[in-house]
Amino acid sequence: MLKCQFIQKVLVVAVVFVGLVYSNATIVTTDFEDGTSQGWTIMDPTASAYAIVYQGNPGYALMALDTMAGGSNPRIEAPVSYLGDLSGYDGIKWDEYIFYESNPDNCVRTSLVAILYGQDGTIYHTAVTEGLYEIWTERYVPFEAQYWVRNEASGNASFEDVLSNVVNLQFNMECSWEYEEAMIDNITLVPEPLTVLLFGLGSLVLRKYKQ
């Protein structure tokens, strides 16, 4: 009986430990709910800017602003929590809001483009597609090679190699010719299903053990 109880305790500790370790390694998200950029920065502050606005999905969101006459290329860069080995994640998701292009001759309205930079300079980005405007849209892109396009002017590393050591993650928020380009919210690295299962199992076992 004592031996069984000891084994039970060991299993509880092991499951909880694994669940918590995986959960701490995988819960990476930005919701801007504290009214700050939460570590996201603008790539070229001389040509573009951002504002944290209370127009998010819900609450606050980051809005990219085009501050250069004739247009610029506003990009935002991720904080360090989004960098490193991302091979343990299923993909990345975010909510985007594209502002209406008032000039029908400049009706670009592309979706936001996520960009991954590898250590050797290789760049992969999501496909440029037409985006919906004046509405919040959730986008999800799996971390699988077929969903990412290699910049041929960059290096030749495989997508898997880049994903294993991401040195920079950006979003290109050039979606139109307007001053207000787009908004982004709820930027999340999506954990693998096994990670979620381990965390849930660890929490359940811990709760049952405490009872």
PyMOL commands that set and color helices and strands:
alter all, ss='L'
color gray80, all
select helices_A, chain A and resi 2-26+80-82+104-106+145-147+159-163+193-210
alter helices_A, ss='H'
color red, helices_A
select strands_A, chain A and resi 28-30+41-42+48-53+61-66+75-77+89-98+113-118+123-126+137-142+148-150+166-172+180-191
alter strands_A, ss='S'
color yellow, strands_A
deselect
rebuild
show_as cartoon
